[in-house]
Amino acid sequence: MSDSFEAIVTAVPGPRSVELAKRLAAVEAPGITYLADDFPVFWERASGALVTDVDGNRYLDLTSAFGVAASGHTNPSVAAAIADQAQRLIHGMGDVHPTEVRTKLLEALAALAPGRLCKTYLTTAGSEAIEFAPAVRKVLEKHRDVVIGVVRGVASSLRPEQHDALNATAVHGVQREAKAL
């Protein structure tokens, strides 16, 4: 099989994906992974824009794994940077014991940002940004347009299981604005 493009070698989903879906359904809380007779395929490996499932079928990944792999799956430069960092420090508790690399990243983002948008809050999910935005809004009430702009952008990117972050906040104006998107 050529590594140049897509190749389907079994039914989709293949027998291993069907077996794994049954196993997953038995141990994962309901509502997390969408499971049906014809979905999902279980990914095994990827390179660049090509993903191979557990049955050997190869697909062109047009999602970039929800953007996480925007530079390509198993990009050698990204993998080398991760390996290098892992050899030095896995986790520095950034808000307690920040690192130089964190500072350099924030400086680079500030240099790219327009106008006075020179401060960044790093998160791992849209729900964290939603939870943070009301606190910022209270502090920066006179800059409400900037903060609400951030809330609008993040709320529209929330995955369904993260919408509870909106329900947990006591700032009802933010809830209304974000839910209206």
N, C-alpha and C positions, 0 to 999 in steps of 0.2 A: 504494500500500500504506500503510495507516494505521500510525502509530508507537505506537498505543495498546496492542498486545499481540502475541502470537505470530502468525506467518504463515509457512506452509510453501509455497514456490513451486516446488520441485523435489523429486525423490526425495531421500531422506536415507540416506546422504550424497549430495550432489550431484556432478555431474561434475568440478567444480574440486577439491572435497575428495578425490575418488578419485584424480585426477591428482597432487595434492600428497602424498597418502599414498604413492604409488609413488615419487615423487621423494625423500621423506623416508626411506623404507626403504633407498634406495640409498646414503644418506650418513650416517645416524645409527646409532650403535652399537646392536646388538640389545638388547632388554629395557628400553629407556627409554620409548618411546611404544608403547602397545598399538595394533597395527594389525590390522585384519581386513577382510573384504569389505564389511562394513556399519558400520565404525567406523574412525577418528573423523570428526567434522565439524571443519573448520578454521575457527576463529574469525577474523573480520576486524576487527570493531569492536563496541563495547558502550556503552550508556548506561543508567544506573540499574540495573534488574534485567533488562534486555533485551540479548541478545547476537545479533549477526547474523553468519552464517557467510559464507564466500567465495562461496557460491552465491546469497546473498540471502535465505536462510531465517532467520527470527527466532525465538528461543527465550526462554522465561522461565528465567533462570539461578537455580536453587535452590541452587547451590553457593556463590555469592558468590566464585567463583574461589578455592575452598579458603579462604575467609575474608578473602583479601586485599582484596576489594572489598566488605567488609561495609557500608561507607557508600554503596555504589552505584558502578557502573562510571562512570568519568569524572566523578565528583562534582566540581562546580565549586569548592567550597571546598578539597578535597584537591588538585586540580590547581593551584589558585592558590598553595597553600602549597608545593607541590613546585617550581613555577616560581620563587617568591620565594627559596626556599632555594638553588636551582640558580644563581641570579644572584649569590648571596653566597659559597657554599662548597659544592662537590659532596661532598667527603669530607675530614674532619678527622683521620682516623686516631684515632678516639675513645679508644682506650686509650693512645695516645701523646700526642696533642694534642687533648684533649677540648674540646667547645664548650659555650657557655652553654645552648643549646637541649637538649643531652643532659642537663645538670644539671637543668634545669627538668622534663624528662620524668621523670627518676628521682625527683625530689622529689614530683611529682604521683602517681607509682605508690606511693611510700612512704606518702603521706597516705591512700591508698585501702586499703592492706594491713592485714589484721587483726593484732592483737597485736604481737609483736616482728619480724614479717616486713617489715622496712624496708629491706632491701638487695636490689638487683636485678642480675641478670646478663642483659644484652641479647644475644640471638642472632638469627641469620637463619634457623635451622633447628632442629628438634628434636634432630638428631644432635649439634649443638654443645652443647646443654644436657646431653645424656647424657655427652659427653666431659668436661664440666666438673664434673658432679655427684660423681664419685668423689674428685676433689681436694678439693672442699668437705667431703665426708664425712670424709676423713682429718683435716682441720683441726678440724671441728666434731663429733667423735665423740660427745660427750655430747648433741648435738642431732640424733642420727641420725633420729628420727622426722620431723623437718622436711625433711631432705634426701631421704630415701627417698620422702616424699610428692611431692616435686618430680619425682624420677625416674619414679615411677609415672605421673604426669600426662603427662610428656613422652613416655615410651616408648609410651604408647597412641596418641600422635598421630604417630608416625614413619611416613613413607612407606616402602614396601618397600625401596627402594634405600638408605635410611639405616640399616637394621638392622645394617650392618657396623660402625657406630660402637659398638655393644654388643660385638661380637666383638673390637674393637681394645683395649678396656679390660682392664686386668689385675685389676680388682676383681670377682672372680667372684660375690660376693654381690649386687652390683648387676646383673650379667648375669642371674642366676637370678630375682631379683625382677622385673626389667623384662620378661623373656621369658615369665614366668608370666601376664602380663596378657592 
